[in-house]
Amino acid sequence: MTLNNFFKTRLWSNNPSFVQLLGLCPVLAMTTSVVNALGLGVCTTFILIITNTIISIFKHIIPKNIRIPIFMLIVSSTVTCVEMILHAYQFNLYKSLGVFIPLIVTNCIVIRRAESIAYKNSILVSFFDGLLTGLGSTLAMFFIGLIREMLGHGTLFFESNKIFNFLETNDFFTILNKNMLIILAVSPPGGFLILGFLIAFKNYLDKIKKKKKF
């Protein structure tokens, strides 16, 4: 596989949220705002990088018949560390993400990458796989959160001080007034609809690109 395909596969053509449809529970729950989406996406990316790298380092001494419990132990330990760091240094973001931080332990994306990539490939490949897979998921959550926040709340980057401590609570953009809001966008059915439209749009772009090749 070429370097270009390595990047493209994880960020676009095999995106964990838009193509594989993995980990949709946190994706739909935490994308009511861009800040929450980015916060969860960055946490997931860090956990993917760390767990992939650790598993790849120790893959030769991890017994094959008990590898899944060991993967879970590594993932849960990493998630706990990330949760404690957020609690100490980004408390507002920690409160906002809530239970969805520890639930990363059960995220299908993390275990899938550990099993299919980290346990079978080099440290470098595993590291970049975790980075790009996490970024692919983060980009998906960002676009879902962007649309849902603008339509449902009429704002953009509301409460951005949860991530950037130097910002104030009123440092955000107002896009729509209250009379133009679509409350459905920030409800669970609205999240599914927006996800579906984005998947359809991605498939449409892929279809156009294939036609150009021919």
Secondary structure, 3 states (H helix, E strand, C coil): CCHHHHHHHHHHHCCCCCCCCCCHHHHHHCCCCHHHHHHHHHHHHHHHHHHHHHHHHCCCCCCHHHHHHHHHHHHHHHHHHHHHHHHHHCHHHHHHHHHHCHHHHHCHHHHHHHHHHHCCCCHHHHHHHHHHHHHHHHHHHHHHHHHHHHHHCCEECCCHHHCCCCCCCCCCEECCCHHHCCHHHHCHHHHHHHHHHHHHHHHHHHHHHHHHHC
